[in-house]
């Protein structure tokens, strides 16, 4: 009889432990699901930042290419015009070439500056690890 009572008591203890472990396992499962959702959100954010950075780079390269193309055409038209005017147009040509060179350099610099600004805005904010 004592053995039966000991077995019943042991079964009750095991059942209580198992019930408690089951509850903990369910809570851990909910925590895991929450962490998985946060991870999925973080992955989507990283991908979106990557896509935006790739687009920023594409726009910057396109503006550089277009600027170089326009500059070459501008230079060709100006050279033709000044060549037709002869050597008397040399002072005007020097002013024109200097000014247009500054303008195209400024366009390129502005393009790079905007690219750096956008890249800076795309960087993720610094995380505060205290709330983890």
N, CA, C and O of each residue as an XYZ file, in Angstrom:
528
protein
N       0.814     -1.186      0.000
C       0.000      0.000      0.000
C       0.862      1.255      0.000
O       0.545      2.234     -0.676
N       1.925      1.223      0.741
C       2.824      2.364      0.799
C       3.432      2.631     -0.576
O       3.615      3.783     -0.971
N       3.738      1.576     -1.285
C       4.320      1.714     -2.618
C       3.309      2.360     -3.553
O       3.679      3.203     -4.370
N       2.065      1.989     -3.450
C       1.021      2.563     -4.307
C       0.869      4.048     -4.004
O       0.774      4.861     -4.924
N       0.846      4.402     -2.751
C       0.727      5.813     -2.359
C       1.948      6.586     -2.848
O       1.809      7.706     -3.342
N       3.131      6.013     -2.720
C       4.360      6.671     -3.192
C       4.308      6.853     -4.698
O       4.701      7.902     -5.209
N       3.825      5.837     -5.421
C       3.711      5.953     -6.884
C       2.707      7.035     -7.262
O       2.966      7.822     -8.172
N       1.563      7.087     -6.577
C       0.555      8.116     -6.857
C       1.113      9.510     -6.560
O       0.904     10.454     -7.322
N       1.815      9.616     -5.454
C       2.426     10.901     -5.098
C       3.460     11.307     -6.148
O       3.515     12.465     -6.564
N       4.264     10.357     -6.563
C       5.269     10.622     -7.594
C       4.597     11.019     -8.906
O       5.059     11.937     -9.583
N       3.513     10.337     -9.271
C       2.779     10.694    -10.493
C       2.219     12.107    -10.393
O       2.245     12.852    -11.373
N       1.727     12.476     -9.253
C       1.171     13.817     -9.051
C       2.269     14.873     -9.185
O       2.063     15.925     -9.790
N       3.424     14.580     -8.617
C       4.551     15.517     -8.714
C       4.991     15.651    -10.166
O       5.214     16.763    -10.645
N       5.119     14.524    -10.873
C       5.521     14.543    -12.279
C       4.492     15.301    -13.105
O       4.853     16.098    -13.970
N       3.202     15.054    -12.839
C       2.139     15.752    -13.577
C       2.229     17.261    -13.331
O       2.074     18.048    -14.265
N       2.473     17.663    -12.107
C       2.576     19.089    -11.787
C       3.780     19.718    -12.494
O       3.687     20.818    -13.038
N       4.896     19.014    -12.477
C       6.100     19.518    -13.149
C       5.854     19.619    -14.644
O       6.199     20.620    -15.271
N       5.251     18.572    -15.219
C       4.957     18.591    -16.652
C       3.983     19.720    -17.008
O       4.155     20.390    -18.026
N       2.968     19.927    -16.177
C       2.011     21.010    -16.427
C       2.716     22.362    -16.392
O       2.453     23.226    -17.228
N       3.594     22.538    -15.440
C       4.349     23.796    -15.342
C       5.282     23.969    -16.546
O       5.388     25.063    -17.098
N       5.954     22.891    -16.948
C       6.823     22.950    -18.128
C       6.022     23.240    -19.389
O       6.481     23.972    -20.266
N       4.837     22.673    -19.481
C       3.978     22.929    -20.637
C       3.616     24.422    -20.710
O       3.666     25.027    -21.780
N       3.260     24.989    -19.590
C       2.947     26.432    -19.560
C       4.147     27.274    -19.951
O       4.012     28.244    -20.696
N       5.315     26.910    -19.453
C       6.543     27.652    -19.786
C       6.868     27.519    -21.272
O       7.297     28.472    -21.923
N       6.650     26.300    -21.792
C       6.901     26.064    -23.209
C       5.958     26.898    -24.071
O       6.384     27.452    -25.084
N       4.708     26.996    -23.696
C       3.758     27.839    -24.444
C       4.176     29.302    -24.383
O       4.108     29.999    -25.396
N       4.599     29.775    -23.237
C       5.053     31.163    -23.107
C       6.301     31.401    -23.952
O       6.425     32.427    -24.620
N       7.223     30.442    -23.912
C       8.438     30.568    -24.732
C       8.090     30.566    -26.218
O       8.724     31.271    -27.004
N       7.089     29.781    -26.607
C       6.643     29.758    -27.999
C       6.096     31.110    -28.424
O       6.360     31.566    -29.536
N       5.332     31.757    -27.540
C       4.816     33.105    -27.841
C       5.966     34.097    -27.953
O       5.981     34.946    -28.843
N       6.932     33.981    -27.041
C       8.108     34.863    -27.108
C       8.867     34.652    -28.412
O       9.302     35.610    -29.051
N       9.022     33.385    -28.802
C       9.729     33.067    -30.037
C       8.992     33.633    -31.254
O       9.619     34.160    -32.172
N       7.683     33.524    -31.258
C       6.895     34.067    -32.373
C       7.072     35.586    -32.447
O       7.178     36.148    -33.537
N       7.103     36.236    -31.303
C       7.330     37.687    -31.285
C       8.706     38.049    -31.814
O       8.860     39.007    -32.571
N       9.709     37.272    -31.408
C      11.071     37.514    -31.902
C      11.168     37.267    -33.397
O      11.859     37.998    -34.108
N      10.476     36.237    -33.877
C      10.491     35.954    -35.311
C       9.838     37.101    -36.092
O      10.309     37.462    -37.170
N       8.775     37.662    -35.559
C       8.115     38.796    -36.221
C       9.046     40.013    -36.238
O       9.133     40.712    -37.248
N       9.741     40.266    -35.127
C      10.693     41.389    -35.093
C      11.830     41.174    -36.074
O      12.273     42.117    -36.730
N      12.308     39.933    -36.180
C      13.379     39.615    -37.121
C      12.908     39.828    -38.559
O      13.648     40.375    -39.377
N      11.699     39.408    -38.869
C      11.156     39.601    -40.216
C      11.044     41.091    -40.533
O      11.372     41.519    -41.640
N      10.578     41.882    -39.560
C      10.503     43.336    -39.762
C      11.882     43.927    -40.009
O      12.054     44.766    -40.893
N      12.865     43.488    -39.229
C      14.231     44.000    -39.387
C      14.791     43.623    -40.750
O      15.462     44.433    -41.391
N      14.524     42.407    -41.198
C      14.998     41.983    -42.524
C      14.371     42.832    -43.624
O      15.052     43.234    -44.567
N      13.071     43.107    -43.503
C      12.400     43.954    -44.501
C      12.987     45.361    -44.496
O      13.164     45.961    -45.556
N      13.286     45.885    -43.325
C      13.870     47.219    -43.232
C      15.258     47.261    -43.855
O      15.593     48.202    -44.575
N      16.065     46.239    -43.578
C      17.409     46.174    -44.162
C      17.319     46.090    -45.681
O      18.078     46.755    -46.384
N      16.398     45.278    -46.191
C      16.237     45.139    -47.641
C      15.778     46.457    -48.254
O      16.248     46.843    -49.324
N      14.863     47.146    -47.580
C      14.382     48.430    -48.097
C      15.511     49.450    -48.128
O      15.634     50.203    -49.094
N      16.333     49.487    -47.090
C      17.481     50.395    -47.069
C      18.465     50.048    -48.189
O      19.011     50.936    -48.843
N      18.681     48.755    -48.400
C      19.584     48.320    -49.467
C      19.038     48.759    -50.832
O      19.784     49.261    -51.672
N      17.741     48.568    -51.042
C      17.122     48.961    -52.310
C      17.216     50.466    -52.518
O      17.521     50.925    -53.619
N      16.957     51.233    -51.467
C      17.049     52.686    -51.578
C      18.479     53.130    -51.885
O      18.688     54.042    -52.686
N      19.450     52.497    -51.257
C      20.851     52.846    -51.508
C      21.230     52.512    -52.949
O      21.937     53.282    -53.599
N      20.765     51.377    -53.446
C      21.053     51.013    -54.839
C      20.417     52.021    -55.791
O      21.031     52.412    -56.783
N      19.204     52.436    -55.493
C      18.544     53.446    -56.331
C      19.253     54.789    -56.245
O      19.379     55.491    -57.249
N      19.717     55.151    -55.055
C      20.458     56.402    -54.897
C      21.711     56.382    -55.754
O      22.033     57.356    -56.435
N      22.404     55.272    -55.709
C      23.638     55.142    -56.486
C      23.335     55.217    -57.983
O      24.072     55.857    -58.734
N      22.269     54.575    -58.410
C      21.884     54.605    -59.820
C      21.557     56.036    -60.265
O      21.983     56.465    -61.337
N      20.809     56.764    -59.447
C      20.463     58.146    -59.786
C      21.728     59.005    -59.854
O      21.889     59.804    -60.777
N      22.614     58.840    -58.885
C      23.847     59.628    -58.871
C      24.690     59.346    -60.118
O      25.210     60.271    -60.741
N      24.823     58.078    -60.475
C      25.591     57.724    -61.671
C      24.925     58.254    -62.941
O      25.606     58.681    -63.873
N      23.589     58.224    -62.974
C      22.858     58.724    -64.137
C      23.054     60.224    -64.291
O      23.266     60.715    -65.399
N      22.983     60.949    -63.184
C      23.202     62.398    -63.248
C      24.634     62.686    -63.696
O      24.851     63.584    -64.510
N      25.614     61.941    -63.182
C      27.007     62.127    -63.618
C      27.161     61.880    -65.121
O      27.803     62.659    -65.825
N      26.569     60.794    -65.596
C      26.663     60.460    -67.014
C      25.984     61.527    -67.868
O      26.542     61.963    -68.874
N      24.784     61.949    -67.473
C      24.051     62.969    -68.230
C      24.814     64.292    -68.233
O      24.874     64.976    -69.255
N      25.394     64.649    -67.095
C      26.166     65.893    -67.008
C      27.366     65.837    -67.946
O      27.648     66.803    -68.655
N      28.066     64.717    -67.952
C      29.227     64.573    -68.834
C      28.796     64.652    -70.302
O      29.485     65.259    -71.122
N      27.660     64.040    -70.627
C      27.173     64.076    -72.009
C      26.807     65.496    -72.426
O      27.189     65.948    -73.506
N      26.073     66.193    -71.577
C      25.685     67.574    -71.885
C      26.923     68.457    -71.992
O      27.007     69.316    -72.870
N      27.879     68.243    -71.102
C      29.102     69.041    -71.135
C      29.859     68.828    -72.458
O      30.343     69.784    -73.064
N      29.952     67.583    -72.889
C      30.644     67.309    -74.168
C      29.942     67.985    -75.340
O      30.593     68.575    -76.203
N      28.616     67.898    -75.369
C      27.858     68.544    -76.449
C      28.030     70.059    -76.378
O      28.257     70.716    -77.394
N      27.921     70.604    -75.174
C      28.097     72.041    -74.969
C      29.478     72.489    -75.457
O      29.610     73.493    -76.158
N      30.491     71.728    -75.074
C      31.866     72.057    -75.469
C      32.013     72.008    -76.998
O      32.647     72.878    -77.595
N      31.421     70.982    -77.624
C      31.523     70.861    -79.086
C      30.841     72.038    -79.787
O      31.389     72.590    -80.741
N      29.662     72.421    -79.326
C      28.948     73.556    -79.930
C      29.728     74.849    -79.700
O      29.865     75.668    -80.608
N      30.235     75.025    -78.488
C      30.998     76.242    -78.181
C      32.278     76.291    -79.015
O      32.620     77.335    -79.569
N      32.980     75.170    -79.102
C      34.209     75.148    -79.903
C      33.914     75.516    -81.355
O      34.638     76.305    -81.963
N      32.862     74.949    -81.898
C      32.494     75.253    -83.279
C      32.178     76.733    -83.444
O      32.630     77.377    -84.390
N      31.401     77.257    -82.517
C      31.016     78.674    -82.593
C      32.231     79.583    -82.471
O      32.383     80.515    -83.261
N      33.090     79.331    -81.505
C      34.260     80.189    -81.316
C      35.252     80.040    -82.471
O      35.899     81.010    -82.866
N      35.371     78.823    -83.011
C      36.255     78.624    -84.158
C      35.752     79.420    -85.366
O      36.556     79.974    -86.115
N      34.439     79.482    -85.560
C      33.872     80.254    -86.667
C      34.101     81.756    -86.497
O      34.228     82.488    -87.479
N      34.153     82.207    -85.242
C      34.337     83.638    -84.972
C      35.794     84.069    -85.128
O      36.084     85.255    -85.283
N      36.690     83.118    -85.087
C      38.097     83.442    -85.280
C      38.806     83.794    -83.993
O      38.275     83.641    -82.893
N      40.058     84.283    -84.174
C      40.917     84.541    -83.014
C      40.460     85.729    -82.179
O      40.873     85.863    -81.028
N      39.621     86.587    -82.732
C      39.129     87.735    -81.960
C      38.194     87.335    -80.830
O      37.917     88.134    -79.935
N      37.720     86.129    -80.868
C      36.796     85.675    -79.820
C      37.514     85.000    -78.659
O      36.867     84.460    -77.761
N      38.852     85.025    -78.668
C      39.629     84.334    -77.636
C      39.260     84.780    -76.223
O      39.043     83.920    -75.370
N      39.176     86.103    -75.924
C      38.811     86.495    -74.543
C      37.439     85.961    -74.129
O      37.272     85.482    -73.007
N      36.469     86.041    -75.024
C      35.128     85.536    -74.700
C      35.161     84.021    -74.513
O      34.475     83.478    -73.647
N      35.951     83.357    -75.318
C      36.072     81.901    -75.221
C      36.676     81.509    -73.877
O      36.205     80.560    -73.251
N      37.699     82.211    -73.424
C      38.326     81.893    -72.132
C      37.335     82.069    -70.985
O      37.260     81.238    -70.079
N      36.576     83.164    -71.040
C      35.570     83.394    -69.990
C      34.512     82.295    -70.046
O      34.136     81.723    -69.022
N      34.039     82.011    -71.262
C      33.022     80.972    -71.432
C      33.525     79.621    -70.917
O      32.842     78.959    -70.136
N      34.710     79.219    -71.351
C      35.234     77.907    -70.958
C      35.436     77.807    -69.448
O      35.133     76.783    -68.836
N      35.950     78.879    -68.859
C      36.166     78.891    -67.411
C      34.824     78.797    -66.677
O      34.667     78.005    -65.747
N      33.874     79.606    -67.105
C      32.566     79.631    -66.440
C      31.839     78.298    -66.607
O      31.306     77.752    -65.640
N      31.817     77.778    -67.833
C      31.100     76.513    -68.035
C      31.776     75.376    -67.265
O      31.098     74.484    -66.756
N      33.100     75.406    -67.178
C      33.813     74.398    -66.404
C      33.402     74.454    -64.934
O      33.184     73.421    -64.302
N      33.300     75.666    -64.399
C      32.872     75.819    -62.998
C      31.442     75.317    -62.796
O      31.140     74.671    -61.793
N      30.568     75.617    -63.757
C      29.169     75.200    -63.633
C      29.069     73.667    -63.615
O      28.389     73.096    -62.762
N      29.744     73.015    -64.551
C      29.659     71.547    -64.592
C      30.332     70.915    -63.373
O      29.868     69.887    -62.882
N      31.403     71.505    -62.886
C      32.053     71.009    -61.662
C      31.108     71.157    -60.471
O      31.037     70.282    -59.607
N      30.379     72.283    -60.438
C      29.429     72.508    -59.346
C      28.273     71.504    -59.417
O      27.819     71.004    -58.387
N      27.806     71.214    -60.615
C      26.735     70.220    -60.761
C      27.204     68.869    -60.231
O      26.474     68.203    -59.497
N      28.410     68.464    -60.595
C      28.943     67.177    -60.116
C      29.112     67.172    -58.600
O      28.775     66.196    -57.930
N      29.638     68.273    -58.070
C      29.819     68.357    -56.616
C      28.496     68.313    -55.871
O      28.376     67.659    -54.835
N      27.501     69.014    -56.408
C      26.177     69.006    -55.784
C      25.579     67.601    -55.841
O      24.981     67.134    -54.872
N      25.742     66.941    -56.968
C      25.252     65.574    -57.120
C      25.890     64.653    -56.078
O      25.192     63.865    -55.439
N      27.201     64.748    -55.904
C      27.883     63.911    -54.901
C      27.419     64.277    -53.488
O      27.214     63.399    -52.650
N      27.255     65.578    -53.233
C      26.808     66.002    -51.904
C      25.422     65.488    -51.573
O      25.170     65.037    -50.456
N      24.527     65.554    -52.539
C      23.178     65.029    -52.319
C      23.245     63.522    -52.111
O      22.530     62.975    -51.272
N      24.098     62.856    -52.870
C      24.261     61.407    -52.685
C      24.737     61.063    -51.284
O      24.236     60.121    -50.670
N      25.710     61.830    -50.768
C      26.201     61.583    -49.398
C      25.105     61.864    -48.373
O      24.952     61.130    -47.397
N      24.345     62.935    -48.606
C      23.259     63.266    -47.686
C      22.232     62.140    -47.644
O      21.816     61.711    -46.568
N      21.827     61.665    -48.812
C      20.845     60.584    -48.865
C      21.408     59.316    -48.229
O      20.698     58.627    -47.496
N      22.667     59.002    -48.496
C      23.277     57.814    -47.873
C      23.269     57.940    -46.353
O      23.009     56.968    -45.644
N      23.553     59.138    -45.860
C      23.524     59.354    -44.412
C      22.132     59.165    -43.835
O      21.974     58.642    -42.732
N      21.125     59.593    -44.584
C      19.748     59.428    -44.119
C      19.315     57.970    -44.144
O      18.419     57.573    -43.398
N      19.945     57.171    -44.997
C      19.566     55.766    -45.114
C      20.223     54.884    -44.061
O      19.826     53.732    -43.888
N      21.217     55.405    -43.358
C      21.876     54.596    -42.326
C      20.891     54.358    -41.185
O      20.153     55.263    -40.795
N      20.882     53.140    -40.654
C      19.962     52.880    -39.545
C      20.375     53.675    -38.312
O      21.561     53.914    -38.086
N      19.393     54.078    -37.522
C      19.734     54.812    -36.298
C      20.504     53.929    -35.329
O      20.361     52.706    -35.340
N      21.312     54.553    -34.500
C      22.074     53.808    -33.491
C      21.078     53.171    -32.529
O      20.109     53.802    -32.107
N      21.331     51.919    -32.193
C      20.428     51.189    -31.296
C      20.845     51.372    -29.852
O      22.033     51.431    -29.538
N      19.873     51.458    -28.993
C      20.115     51.481    -27.556
C      19.910     50.059    -27.057
O      18.778     49.581    -26.989
N      20.995     49.385    -26.710
C      20.925     47.969    -26.336
C      20.405     47.751    -24.922
O      20.253     46.608    -24.491
N      20.129     48.833    -24.192
C      19.663     48.666    -22.814
C      18.273     48.050    -22.746
O      17.940     47.396    -21.758
N      17.443     48.251    -23.795
C      16.080     47.729    -23.733
C      15.950     46.350    -24.367
O      14.832     45.873    -24.563
N      17.058     45.701    -24.691
C      17.023     44.337    -25.259
C      16.881     43.303    -24.165
O      16.834     42.106    -24.449
